[in-house]
Amino acid sequence: MANLLKVHGSENQFFILDQTTLHQKLNDNELKQLAQTIADPKNNVLNGADGLLVVDSSSHPGALGKMRVFNADGSEASMCGNGLRTVSRYLAQKFNQTHFKVETNDADLDVQREADIVEGIPAFSVQISPISFDGKSLPLENLKTPLIDQPVDDFISGLEYSAVAVPNPHLISFMGMDQVKSDDLVHLGTMLNKKNPYFTDGVNVSFANVMDENELFVRTFERGVGLTNACGTGMTATSLIYEILTHDGDFDELVNVYNPGGMVRTHIKRTGDQYELHLIGNATFTNKLTISEDDLHNSNLNQIQISDTGEERDYQNFIKQLQTN
Ligand SMILES: N[C@H](CCC[C@H](N)C(=O)O)C(=O)O
């Protein structure tokens, strides 16, 4: 039998599969198929998810494991900030360590257990890297880069846009709260994740409102998923653009980022032309799942066994307390 976890970071929900626990690992086609099947709410496995996080071993120094990210549509992404917090907790518990690295597509990232947000809600800090404003890194074509706070005629008029890879691609715009919550986000996100002359590999689109100094509300249409409750790399990229637009020279700032799924904190630092980004927030495990390895290889989910960890209740109490503050 094989075990999976249902997890979330700020209600950005994933299943975790640790390939090292299997007699035979799933191949890439099977992983893509599993992501598409288990994430689809129509298949009634805990109402689906935003994607599948695949853990494997790592030979890199200091890394306790490797994380791969499959979106709900089966596409693979280079990074997932909310997901990395949950994978970090999984590896921390598996190896009884609290500060280590996790290998990801483009970098080995520093992760650390933080104090529980409140009783029953473990929290982790994860490094977000590498960072690039270069068109080739996003990729972004037919627009001059770096794109920082500029209007783009073919996008929604009246807004200014910024684009950054962390290393997955993000397009960010600041506006009033009503427009953040309007259909404009789905309209632009859908347009830029179909064939278009700009983001040839798609893009995560975040609309943000500046509630107060170092207090943002961010809503994201994710590449390969659609609207999610939160996007960790999106909230971090948005915080970076916010600090760049509000500072000349070096800065070292903590930002509270609210989102439809709760709240995270980002730590954004610039020293010369170097940036250091960290994302801090919950790593909640809501369910444990058991399935035969055969069914896993065939994405046959009819016999999957599910148990509840009870952690979602603690998280929902945290959200209620956030909303009353
Ligand atoms: N949809 C993203 C991957 C997941 C990122 C997001 N869930 C996060 O927490 O960073 C992409 O295709 O680049």
The ligand as an SDF file (V2000), in Angstrom:
LIG
                    3D

 13 12  0  0  0  0  0  0  0  0999 V2000
    0.7990   27.4080  -10.8030 N   0  0  0  0  0  0  0  0  0  0  0  0
    2.2180   27.6720  -10.5680 C   0  0  0  0  0  0  0  0  0  0  0  0
    2.8210   26.5710   -9.6690 C   0  0  0  0  0  0  0  0  0  0  0  0
    2.2460   26.5990   -8.2510 C   0  0  0  0  0  0  0  0  0  0  0  0
    2.6190   27.8890   -7.5500 C   0  0  0  0  0  0  0  0  0  0  0  0
    1.7820   28.2640   -6.3360 C   0  0  0  0  0  0  0  0  0  0  0  0
    0.7740   27.3320   -5.9370 N   0  0  0  0  0  0  0  0  0  0  0  0
    2.6480   28.6820   -5.1620 C   0  0  0  0  0  0  0  0  0  0  0  0
    2.2600   28.4810   -4.0020 O   0  0  0  0  0  0  0  0  0  0  0  0
    3.7380   29.2680   -5.4220 O   0  0  0  0  0  0  0  0  0  0  0  0
    2.9720   27.6920  -11.9090 C   0  0  0  0  0  0  0  0  0  0  0  0
    2.5250   27.0040  -12.8500 O   0  0  0  0  0  0  0  0  0  0  0  0
    4.0050   28.3850  -11.9770 O   0  0  0  0  0  0  0  0  0  0  0  0
  1  2  1  0
  2  3  1  0
  2 11  1  0
  3  4  1  0
  4  5  1  0
  5  6  1  0
  6  7  1  0
  6  8  1  0
  8  9  2  0
  8 10  1  0
 11 12  2  0
 11 13  1  0
M  END
$$$$
